[in-house]
Amino acid sequence: MSDHCWSNSILELWGFNEEAINQLETDEDVVKKIRETKNSPIYQLEFQPRQWLGDLTYDDNGNVIGAKAAKMLYVIKASSTDDMNNKIVVSIADDGA
């Protein structure tokens, strides 16, 4: 990430790499990555699934096996003087799940 933007989401696990994300084929591919990841590959901070995923489901061993929601945070530093750059816009996506 540059000094003009910052992003924090489950997509960090794939380095925000669109090609890698598009190659995920099953829910198990995602769950496996969640289980294997100890630190964010982008920020090197400890990865804690409950910070980014909601309504988690666990197996008998305490491993994450599913989630019903994801939180994604994006921060962008505006470089123009456009009036829209002085407003905070919050967008919440709901897939109906």
C-alpha positions in Angstrom: 0.0 0.0 0.0 1.2 3.5 -0.7 1.2 6.4 1.7 -2.0 7.6 0.0 -4.2 4.6 0.9 -4.6 1.9 3.4 -6.7 -1.2 3.3 -7.5 -3.8 5.9 -9.6 -6.9 5.1 -9.6 -10.6 4.7 -8.2 -10.0 1.2 -4.9 -9.3 2.8 -4.4 -13.0 3.1 -3.9 -13.1 -0.7 -1.9 -9.9 -0.8 -4.8 -8.1 -2.4 -3.8 -10.0 -5.6 -6.8 -10.2 -7.8 -5.5 -13.1 -9.8 -4.9 -15.2 -6.7 -8.3 -14.3 -5.3 -10.0 -15.2 -8.6 -8.4 -18.6 -8.5 -10.1 -19.6 -5.3 -12.5 -22.4 -6.2 -14.1 -23.6 -3.0 -15.0 -22.4 0.5 -12.4 -24.8 1.8 -9.7 -22.9 -0.1 -10.6 -19.8 1.9 -10.9 -21.7 5.2 -7.6 -23.4 4.7 -5.9 -20.0 4.1 -7.5 -18.6 7.3 -6.3 -21.5 9.3 -2.8 -21.4 8.0 -2.3 -17.6 8.3 -0.6 -16.4 11.5 0.4 -12.9 10.3 -0.9 -10.6 7.6 1.4 -10.9 4.6 0.9 -7.1 4.0 1.3 -5.6 7.4 3.0 -8.4 9.3 0.6 -8.0 12.2 -1.0 -11.0 13.9 -4.0 -12.2 11.9 -7.1 -12.7 14.1 -10.1 -14.0 12.2 -12.6 -12.6 14.6 -11.4 -9.0 13.9 -12.4 -9.4 10.2 -15.1 -12.1 10.1 -18.5 -12.3 11.8 -20.7 -15.1 13.0 -17.8 -17.6 12.9 -18.3 -21.3 13.0 -15.7 -23.6 14.5 -15.0 -27.3 14.4 -14.5 -29.6 17.4 -10.8 -28.6 17.5 -11.5 -24.8 17.6 -10.5 -24.2 14.0 -12.6 -21.7 11.9 -14.7 -23.6 9.3 -17.0 -20.8 8.2 -18.2 -17.2 8.6 -21.3 -15.3 7.6 -19.9 -11.8 7.4 -16.7 -9.9 6.6 -15.5 -6.5 7.5 -13.4 -4.5 5.1 -11.9 -1.1 5.8 -10.4 1.2 3.1 -8.8 4.6 3.8 -7.8 6.8 0.9 -5.9 10.1 1.2 -7.4 12.5 -1.4 -5.0 14.6 -3.4 -7.3 17.0 -5.0 -9.3 19.9 -3.6 -12.6 18.6 -4.8 -15.4 19.2 -2.3 -16.2 15.4 -2.2 -12.7 14.9 -0.6 -13.9 16.7 2.5 -16.8 14.3 3.1 -16.7 10.9 4.8 -18.7 8.3 2.9 -19.6 5.0 4.5 -20.8 2.2 2.3 -22.1 -1.0 3.7 -22.6 -4.0 1.4 -25.2 -6.6 2.3 -25.4 -9.8 0.2 -28.5 -10.9 2.0 -26.9 -13.9 3.7 
